[in-house]
Amino acid sequence: MRLRRLFTAAALVGASLGPSVHAQDHPQAEAQALELLKRGIGFRTVAGPGNQTPAYAAYLKQVLVAGGFAERDVEIVPMGDTAYLVARYRGTGKARGGAKPLLISGHMDVVEAKPADWTRDPFTAVIENGYVYGRGATDMKYDLSTMVATLIDLKRTGFTPGRDIVLLLSGDEETMMRTAAAQAERFADAELLLNIDGGGGRLDEAGKPLTFGVDGAEKTYADYELTFTNPGGHSSAPRKDNAIYALAHALAKIEGYAFPGQVNEITRASWSAAAAQAEPARAAMIRRFLANQSDPDALAALRAEPGLVGQTGTTCVATMVTAGHATNALPQRATANINCRIFPGTPVEEVRKTLKRAVGDPALTIRTLDSGSIASPASPLRPDVMKAVSDAVHARFPGVPVVPAMTSGASDSMWFRAKGVPSYAVSPKFMKDSDDFSHGLNERTPVSEIAPSITYYRSLLTALAR
């Protein structure tokens, strides 16, 4: 369900950086992470008949217990055809500033993959030319495997956190996200959540690092059904009140409507980083937008680019139309789906009312569809999180910009943010855009990311869980 690739405005301008610093070796953890990934891809954790998410959770529990977790500290909770997993790495209870748990979030499920469409079997891990191929190789069994291997490695090497680290693996992030909602309800008293399903670094096509994003906010996903109805009749006697024409006029008005420009702490930081490195004309437009979100020229310039429009505020677009019931009859019903990505802090119902006003036709009905998403506020820019992430990233790539980002949604983080738990997506993977096939055919990730990912996770967890 979630949009895998992050947006960081700074990534649009890039950076010239030096070579990577070699990661510290953790050979046991690296070997275990690769084995976990290969085994994990083999579980068909797809919603519906034959869903193997519960079996995958059982496998992970076996690995965690064998790696030093107490049996009582690894729990699998069934929910429908799926399940979620909770694994608690117990601390001393003497954490700085209090002993509330540090949550680590990820998901075990993947989107569907049809073997007939793939070059390789999507549910059999294949290592080829330095890549691991398979459904979940990027989203997100790679990060899940490296995190589990890191936690076991921390136990192996004697690390005792000041507060509990709680690994939360949901089982339906790609569909209705009910397991994450249940987890957020259960752990609403947590102090911080790190989501390993999002964020991360971008490389240019030559392999040089451009930027690293920390997702601190996400837009709310919402679908609205627009409907016009009338009695219909024979097509040989057309009338003015045609449901299809009415819908077409309504869609044209929605197409012409522009939601107001908006910024928050996360997007302001991201835009500011972009302006600092952008070419002069673009930098000027970014700064004008930051100074005045109603500036028409700045809004027009930024919204003309698909990679930028979503960062300027709420967006809505028609995605499906259904109308009529026979080729020789006047339509009795015409409907359209409007998909919106709503800026944090804007209620879903407010957007529905805005669409209704934009159309201005009393015959139109608009209802909000159940999308499994909820509104959530942006998380504050916490200095401790940004420093811990920056330290871990710069140990590998000194000087790479670490920039807060807002995604177009949706991830499990929204459920925790809605409960007041600050949440940040912090995956360590650096990838080229040309290597990202999340949710697509022949999904792959470079095997070479395993070693630096483990080093990064060790740095991050030991910094934030003491």
N, C-alpha and C positions, 0 to 999 in steps of 0.2 A: 504493500500500500504506500509506503513512504517514498518520497523522492530521494534516491540514494545520493546523487551528487549534490554537494553543498554549493552555496553561493558565498563568495567573499569578494567584495568589490575590488580589493587589492589584487586579486588574481587576474583582473582584466588588464592590468598594466605590467605585472611581472616584476621580477627582481633579478639582479645579477649577483650570484652568490658563489662562495668558494666550495670546495669539495666536501663531501661528507666525512665526518669523523667516524672512525670505525667503532661499531658497537661492541660493548663488552660481551664476551662469549658466555653463553649458558647452554652448553651442548645438550644436556639432558632435557631441558625445557624445550629447546628447539626441536629435538627429535620427537618428543612427545606431542608438541603442537602439530607437527606434520602428520603424525599418526592419527591424532584426534580429528584433523581436518579430513583426511582420507576416509576414515571410518564414518565421520559425520555426514559427508556428502552421500554416502550409501544409504542413509535413512531417508525415505521419501516422506518428508515432513510437510505434506500438502494437505490443506483442508479438504474434508470430504471422505468418501469411502476409502479405506486403506490407509488413513492418516497414521504415520509412524512416529509422530511427535512423542507420544507417551513412551514408546520403546527407546527413542533417542534420549529422553530424559533419564530413563532407567540406566542406559549405558553411561551417561555422564555421571550419575550418582555413583555407579560402581567405580569409575575412574577417580572421582573425588575422595571416596572413602579409602580406596587403595593408596591415595596420595597423602593421607594423613588427616582428613576430615573425619570427625566422629560421625557414626551412623545417625545419631539423633540430630545432627546439625545439617543434614541434607534431606530435604523433604520434597516429595512430588505430590502435587495437588491436581487430581483429575478435574476437568471441566468439559463436559460434552465429549466430543471426539478428540479433544486435545488435553493438554496439561501444562502446568507451569512448575518451575523448579526454584527452590530456595536453598542456598548453601551459605552457612554462617561461618566465617573465619573469626573465631573469638579473640577479642582483645583483652587488655588489662583493665579496662574501664577507667583509665587515667588519661584520657585524651586531653590535649590542650583545648581549653575553652568548653569543656564538657565531653561527655562520652556517648553522644547520640551516634547511631551507626552511619557509616559511609556505604551508600548503595551503589552497586554496579549493575547496570541494566543492559540486556540484550534479548534477542529472540531466537528460538529454535526452528521456527517454521520458515518455509520458503514459498515463493510463488510457483505455480504450476509450470512444468516443462514437458513438452511432448517429444519423446525420443525420436520420432520420425522426422522432426524438424531440425534436430541437432546433428552436427558432424560426429560427435561422440555421445555415448550414453550419458544423459545429464545426471544420473544417479550412480555413476561409477566414476570415482576420482581418477583423472588421467594427468600425469605430469609429463609435459612435453615442451621443449624449447624454453625451459626456465619458468613455465607457468603451471599452475594447477588449474585444471578445467573441471567444471561441474556446477550444478545448481547449488547456490550457496557459497561458491568459492569466493565471492565478494560480499554478498548480502545474505546472511552475515556469519556463516560458519567459520570463516577465516578468523575474524576478531574473537568470536566465541572460543575457538580452539586455542588461540594464543593467550587469551585471558585465563582460561582454565589451567593451562600449562604454567602460566606465571604464578597463579595462586599456589599451585602445588610446589613450584620451585621456591617460593617464599617460605613455605612451611619446611621444605627440605633444608633450606639454609638458615633456619632458626629465627626468622623475623616474627616478632610479636607486636602487633599494632596496639596503639593506645585505645582505640575503639574498635568495635566489631566492624568487619567488612562483610557486607551481605550481597551475595551474587543473586540476582533475580533474572531468570530466563523465562520470558513469556512464550506462549504457544500459539498465538493467533495474531501477531502483529500485522501480518500481510492481509488480514481479513477484517474481523470485527473488533479485535483488540480487547476482548472481554477479560482475558487473563491479566493483562497489564492493569486494567481498571481495578481488578480484585487485588492485585499486588499493591497498587497505590493506596487503596483503602486500608489495607493491612499495615502498611509501613508509612503512614502519613506523618508520623512523628520524627521521621529521619531529618538529618541536618543538611544532607547534600546527596545528589545523585549524579554519577558519571555514566553517561550512555555511550556504549562502545559501538552503537549502530548509527554513525553519523560523524560529522566533522572530518578532520583529516587533511592531508596535504596534496597539493597538485604539483606535478612535474610537467615541464615542457616536453616536446617530442624528442629533445636531445637528452632528456633525463635530468635536467637541472631543476632544483626546487624553486617554485614560484611563491607559494604562500601556504600557510597552515590555518585552517578555520576551526574555531570553537563555536559550535552551534548553541547559542543561548536563548533562542526564541524560535518559534515556528508558527506559521499561519494556520488558521483553522480551516479545515476542509469542510465544505458544505455543498450539497446538491439541492436545487429547488426545482420543483415541477410546475411549469406554467401550463394552464389548461383553458381552452375556450370550447364551449359546447353550444349547439343549437339543434333544432328539430331535424335538420337535413331536408332531404327531398330528392326529386328526380333531377338529374343533371341537365335535362332539356329545358328546365325552368329555373335558371340561376337567379339568386337574390343577392342583395347587398351584404346581408349578415352571413358571410361565409367564414366558418371557423378557421380555415387555412389562411385566408387573407388576414383575418384579425391577428392570428399568431404571427404571421410574417411582419405585420406592422409593429407588433410588440417587440419582436426580436430586433428590428431595425432601431427602435428607440433605445433598447438596452445596448446595442452595439455603439450607439452614439453617446451613451452616458459615460462620464468619467468620474470615478470615485475620487475624493479629495486626496491630496498628497499627505503622507504621514511619516513620522520618524519616531523611533524610540532610542533608548540608550544603546542597544545593540547595533541598530542600523546606522545611527549617527557615527559610532566608532568605525564601522565598516566603510561607510562613505568617506569619512575623513581620511582613512588610510589610503583609499583609492585616489582621492584628490591630491594627496601628497606626492604621488608618483605618476599621475595621468598626464597626457599631453595637454597643453594649455587650454584649448577650447573645451575639452571635456571637463577638466578640473574646474573651469569657471562655472560650468553648468551645475556641477555637483555642489559647489560652494553656494551658488544662488539657491539651489533647492534646500540646502541645509539652513540657509538664512530665512527662507520663506517658502514653505511647502505649497503655497498657492501661486508661485511664480509660473505663469503659463508657458513661457519659453523654456524654462528649465524642465518642467514636467513633460513638455512635448519632446524635448531632446532625449531625456532619459527613458521615456516610455516608448520611444521608437525602436529601442533595442530589446529583443526578447530576453536577453540575459539580465536586463536591468529593471524591466517594467514591474516585476513582482516585488521588488524592494521598495517601490515608491508608495505603496498603499494596497488597499483591497483591489483584487481583480476578479471579474466575472466574465464567463464566456459560454456561449451556447455549444453544447457537445452532442446532443441527440435530438431528433425530431421524429414524431410519429403522428400520422394524420390520415383520416379517411377510413372507409370500410369497403368501398367498391369503386371500380373505375367509372361506373355510370350513375353514381349517386353523389349528392352534395354531402360534404363531410359533417358528421354529427359531433365529431370530437377531434381536436388537434392539440397535441401536447409537445412540449420541448423541455429538455433538461438544461438548466443553467448551472455550471460548476463554478463555484467561487472559492478563492483562497483569501481568507479574511485576515486583515492585519490584527496582531495581538491587541486585546483590549476592546475590540469591537464586537458587540453581541451578534450572534447569528440571526436573531429575530429582527434586529435593526436593519440588517442587510436585506432581509425579506421585504420589510416595509419600504426600503429604499427602491428596490426593484419595482414594487407595486406602484409607487409614486412616479417613477421614471416612465412607466408605460401609460399611466393615467386613464386606463379603460376600466370602468366598473364591471364589465363582463368578465374580466380576467380573474381567475383564481390562482393563487400561488401557495403551494405547501412545501414545507421543509421535509426532505426525505431523511430517513435514518441512515447515516453514513458511518456510524461507529466512532465519530470524532466529537470532541468537545473543545470549547474555547479555553485558552490558557494564556496567562500573562507572560511577558518576557522575564527571564531571570536576570537579577542584577549582575553587573560586572564585578565579580568578586576578585579582589586582588590576590587572595591565596590560591584560587584556582588558576587564574591567568599566569601567575608566577610559576606554579608547579608545572603547568603545561609548557610554558616557554622554556623552562630549564630542561625539561625532557626533550623537547624538539631541538633546542640549540645544542644539546650534547651531540646530536647527529648532524645537524645543518646549522652551523653558527650564522646568526644574522637573518635567518628566514623570517619574514613578517608573520607574526601570530595575531590573527585578526578575529574579533567576534563576528558571528554571522547569524542570519535568520534564514531558515529553510522554508520551503513552500509547504511542508508538512506531508504526511503526519508520522510521528514516531511515538513510542511508548512514553517519551518524556512528557507529553502534554498532560497525561493523567496525573503525574507527580507535581508538575507545575500548578495544575488546577487545585491540588491539595496544599499548596504552599511550600513544596519542597523544591529549592533551586536545583535546576537540572541543566547539564552541559554535555553535549556530544563531543567526544574527544578521541575518536579512533586514530591510531597512530599511522595508518597506512598512507604512504605517498604513492600516487599513481598518475600516469598519463591519462588524459581524456580518451585517447584511442584505445586504452586497455579496459575501459569501464563498460561492461556489458551486463550490469545489474538488471535483473528482470528480463533480460533478453537472451538471445541465442548464444551458445558457446561462452558462457560466463567464465571469467578467468581472473586470476591475480598472480603477480610474480611471487614465486617461492622465496625470493631473496628478501621479502618484507618480514618474514617470520622473525629472524634474529633481532633486527632493530625494534620490532614491535614489542618483544619481550623485555628488552632493555628499557624501552619507554615506559611500559606498564609498571615495571619494578620501581622506576624513578617516581612515577606519579603516585602510586599507592603508598610507598614509604614516606613520601612528603605529606600526603593529605590524611593518612590514617594514624599518624603518631600520636 
